[in-house]
Amino acid sequence: MLFFFVLGDILGGGIYALVGVVAGEVGGAIWASFLVALLLAALTAGSYAELVTKYPRAGGAALYSARAFRSPFLAFMIAFAVVASGVTSASALARAFGGDYLAEFVTLPVAVAALAFIAAVAVVNFIGILVSVRLNVVFTLIELGGLLLVVTIGAAALASGEGDPGRAVELKHGTEPLLAIFAGAAIAFYALIGFEDSVNIAEETTRPERSYPLALFAGLATAGVIYIAVTIVASMAVPTARLEASSGALLEVVRIGPLAVPGKVFSAIGLIALANGALINMIMASRLLYGMAGEGVLPAFLSRLSSRGTPLVAIVFTTLVAAGLVLSGDLGELANTTVLLLLWVFVAVNVSALVLRSDRVDHPHFTVPYPLPLLGIAACLVVMTQVESATWLRAAALLGLGLILWAAQRRM
């Protein structure tokens, strides 16, 4: 069950939205960027596995940072970075929702469709967690089926003589190969985040020191294998320029070959995947804000509940921020902002794993080999170098909003 929770958390709208964006950075070798992103994610996953089995309580990166650095302010900034990453991720998925998948049914300006989508997600979030979780289970199964459909249709097209297998090893002309792969990995990393949410349910597992690392690495590896299979097939089956030009690149794959399906069928699957990812992120962000306000870290108005028992003000707040982000950048820029925010969180987690090595606990726990957190820190910093200055400014503005809320609470 924990394995499926981790897998469902990782599998999301990212792969449906970003294949074309990654192709624009790396060329036909899309899978190479996804493989590098998978390896980078696995390094930090090792630190999470050690810390969550050492301290099997909800709280995640903020809890570990608080223990390692004894700084409430730093722990707050890490927690708010997680909130901001969730809202930014939902905004990226909203931009993707308003793109080529939706165009199969209705033509609307991307920004208009994205704002309407964010509002609809807020309504579901407001209705309550039970409805949201039930939708998540169904949506996860649908999006997994959609990815398997892409592999099957693309493989059938290749078997019938369509496509060009050589495209899978082509890199973007005019760029240094390694830099191109890492630039693509900085975006592909977005499709592999989500595993860090699973730390919050570790305390509800039996023998987390055994079950959690196994479920975490198996879930991450399974998602990685699926992603690499999808990207290899997509690259071989469809010209890179066509993938790059589409905000729903996988839609281009299912339209070809003997097993092609109507565009509307796969577009519906794509829209469901995007909706599921956005809903998960907005639920996480609003509940984390609510919890921080309840602990007195943020202004108390963010902890107000609706008559249905949902965190009304936190939902409205995160929805307004998401709407502003939708208007601030395109799909790739917002995905990059999400990644940048989480890379800082991952650096904090890796550093915490090293600092807390000397902290002894009275129960067995998973221990990651010492060099891996160091490699995780280095990997995060390398990926950060591929992020443009505008993305840094957007991330800084979001963290600045957190600073304003922190200062407002301190004055009360």
Long-range contacts (C-beta under 8 A, 24 or more apart in sequence): 2-198, 2-201, 2-205, 2-211, 2-212, 2-215, 3-214, 3-215, 3-218, 3-219, 3-222, 4-219, 5-198, 5-201, 5-215, 5-219, 6-195, 6-198, 6-215, 6-216, 6-218, 6-219, 6-220, 7-219, 7-222, 7-223, 8-136, 8-137, 8-140, 9-194, 9-195, 9-197, 9-198, 9-219, 9-280, 10-191, 10-192, 10-193, 10-194, 10-195, 10-219, 10-220, 10-223, 11-140, 11-143, 11-144, 11-147, 11-223, 11-226, 12-93, 12-143, 12-191, 12-194, 12-273, 12-276, 12-277, 12-280, 13-93, 13-96, 13-143, 13-273, 13-274, 13-275, 13-276, 13-277, 13-278, 14-93, 14-190, 14-191, 14-192, 14-193, 14-277, 14-335, 15-147, 15-191, 15-227, 15-230, 15-250, 15-273, 16-96, 16-101, 16-143, 16-146, 16-248, 16-250, 16-270, 16-273, 16-274, 17-92, 17-93, 17-96, 17-99, 17-247, 17-248, 17-274, 17-331, 17-335, 18-96, 18-187, 18-188, 18-190, 18-191, 18-331, 18-332, 18-335, 19-230, 19-231, 19-234, 19-243, 19-249, 19-250, 20-243, 20-244, 20-245, 20-246, 20-247, 20-248, 20-249, 21-187, 21-244, 21-331, 21-332, 21-335, 22-184, 22-187, 22-188, 22-231, 23-184, 23-235, 23-240, 23-243, 23-244, 23-249, 24-172, 24-244, 24-332, 25-172, 25-180, 25-183, 25-184, 25-186, 25-187, 26-171, 26-172, 26-180, 26-181, 26-183, 26-184, 27-170, 27-171, 27-172, 27-173, 27-180, 27-240, 28-167, 28-168, 28-169, 28-170, 28-171, 28-235, 28-240, 29-168, 29-169, 29-170, 29-171, 29-181, 29-235, 30-184, 30-188, 30-231, 30-232, 30-234, 30-235, 30-243, 31-168, 31-228, 31-231, 31-232, 31-235, 32-181, 32-184, 33-181, 33-182, 33-183, 33-184, 33-185, 33-187, 33-188, 34-184, 34-185, 34-188, 34-191, 34-192, 34-224, 34-227, 34-228, 34-231, 35-224, 35-228, 36-181, 36-182, 36-184, 36-185, 36-188, 37-185, 37-186, 37-188, 37-189, 37-191, 37-192, 38-192, 38-220, 38-221, 38-224, 38-227, 38-228, 39-379, 40-185, 40-189, 40-376, 40-379, 40-380, 40-383, 41-189, 41-192, 41-193, 41-195, 41-220, 42-217, 42-220, 43-350, 43-372, 43-373, 43-375, 43-376, 43-379, 44-346, 44-349, 44-350, 44-376, 44-379, 44-380, 45-195, 45-216, 45-217, 45-220, 46-368, 46-369, 46-372, 46-373, 46-376, 47-349, 47-350, 47-352, 47-353, 47-368, 47-372, 47-373, 47-376, 48-195, 48-196, 48-199, 48-216, 48-349, 49-212, 49-213, 49-216, 49-217, 49-366, 49-368, 50-353, 50-365, 50-366, 50-367, 50-368, 51-199, 51-349, 51-352, 51-353, 51-356, 52-199, 52-202, 52-208, 52-212, 53-202, 53-208, 53-209, 53-212, 53-213, 53-365, 53-366, 54-356, 54-359, 54-361, 54-365, 54-366, 55-361, 56-202, 56-203, 56-205, 56-208, 56-212, 57-202, 57-203, 58-199, 58-200, 58-201, 58-202, 58-203, 59-199, 59-200, 60-196, 60-197, 60-199, 60-200, 61-196, 61-345, 61-348, 61-349, 61-352, 64-348, 64-349, 64-352, 64-353, 64-356, 65-348, 65-349, 65-352, 67-352, 67-356, 67-359, 68-351, 68-352, 68-355, 68-356, 69-352, 69-355, 72-297, 73-406, 74-348, 76-292, 76-297, 76-402, 76-406, 77-399, 77-402, 77-403, 78-344, 78-345, 78-348, 79-288, 79-292, 79-297, 80-292, 80-399, 80-402, 80-405, 80-406, 81-341, 81-342, 81-344, 81-345, 81-399, 81-402, 82-196, 82-284, 82-288, 82-341, 82-342, 82-345, 83-284, 83-285, 83-288, 83-289, 83-292, 83-318, 83-402, 84-285, 84-341, 84-395, 84-398, 84-399, 84-401, 84-402, 85-193, 85-338, 85-341, 85-342, 85-345, 86-281, 86-282, 86-284, 86-285, 86-288, 86-318, 87-281, 87-282, 87-285, 87-318, 87-321, 87-322, 87-325, 87-398, 88-322, 88-325, 88-334, 88-337, 88-338, 88-341, 88-394, 88-398, 89-190, 89-193, 89-277, 89-278, 89-281, 89-334, 89-335, 89-338, 90-118, 90-121, 90-277, 90-278, 90-281, 90-282, 90-285, 90-322, 91-118, 91-322, 91-325, 91-326, 91-334, 92-190, 92-331, 92-334, 92-335, 92-337, 92-338, 93-274, 93-275, 93-277, 93-278, 93-281, 94-118, 94-121, 94-274, 94-278, 94-322, 94-326, 95-247, 95-326, 95-330, 95-331, 95-334, 96-247, 96-248, 96-274, 96-331, 97-271, 97-274, 97-275, 97-278, 99-247, 99-248, 99-331, 100-246, 100-247, 100-248, 100-251, 100-267, 101-247, 101-248, 101-251, 101-267, 101-270, 101-271, 101-274, 102-267, 102-271, 104-251, 104-263, 104-264, 104-267, 105-264, 105-267, 111-326, 111-327, 114-326, 115-323, 115-326, 115-327, 117-275, 117-278, 118-278, 118-319, 118-322, 118-323, 118-326, 119-319, 119-323, 121-275, 121-278, 121-279, 121-282, 121-319, 122-282, 122-315, 122-316, 122-319, 124-279, 125-279, 125-282, 125-283, 125-286, 125-310, 125-315, 126-306, 126-308, 126-310, 126-312, 126-315, 127-308, 127-310, 128-308, 128-309, 128-310, 129-283, 129-310, 132-279, 132-283, 135-276, 135-279, 136-276, 136-279, 136-280, 139-272, 139-273, 139-275, 139-276, 139-279, 140-276, 142-269, 142-272, 142-273, 143-269, 143-272, 143-273, 143-276, 144-226, 145-269, 146-250, 146-266, 146-269, 146-270, 146-272, 146-273, 147-226, 147-230, 148-226, 149-254, 149-261, 149-266, 149-269, 150-230, 150-233, 150-234, 150-250, 150-253, 150-254, 151-226, 151-229, 151-230, 151-233, 152-259, 153-253, 153-254, 153-256, 153-257, 153-259, 153-260, 153-261, 154-233, 154-234, 154-236, 154-237, 154-253, 154-254, 154-256, 154-257, 155-233, 156-257, 156-258, 156-259, 157-237, 157-253, 157-256, 157-257, 157-258, 157-259, 157-260, 158-233, 158-236, 158-237, 158-257, 160-257, 160-258, 162-237, 162-256, 162-257, 163-236, 163-237, 163-238, 163-256, 164-236, 164-239, 165-236, 167-235, 167-236, 167-239, 167-240, 168-232, 168-235, 168-236, 170-240, 179-386, 182-382, 182-383, 182-386, 183-386, 185-383, 185-386, 186-336, 186-339, 186-383, 186-386, 186-387, 187-332, 187-335, 187-336, 187-339, 188-227, 189-339, 189-343, 189-383, 190-335, 190-336, 190-338, 190-339, 191-227, 192-220, 192-223, 192-224, 192-227, 193-338, 193-339, 193-342, 194-280, 195-219, 195-220, 196-342, 196-345, 196-346, 196-349, 197-280, 197-284, 209-363, 209-364, 209-365, 209-366, 212-366, 213-366, 247-331, 282-315, 282-318, 282-319, 282-322, 285-318, 286-311, 286-314, 286-315, 286-317, 286-318, 287-311, 287-314, 289-314, 289-317, 289-318, 290-314, 296-409, 297-406, 297-409, 298-405, 298-406, 298-409, 299-405, 299-408, 299-409, 299-412, 300-412, 302-405, 321-398, 321-401, 325-394, 328-394, 329-390, 329-394, 333-388, 333-390, 333-391, 333-394, 336-387, 336-388, 336-391, 337-391, 337-394, 337-395, 337-398, 339-383, 339-387, 340-384, 340-387, 340-391, 340-392, 340-395, 341-395, 341-398, 341-399, 343-380, 343-383, 343-384, 344-380, 346-376, 346-380, 347-377, 347-380, 347-381, 350-374, 350-376, 350-377, 350-380, 351-377
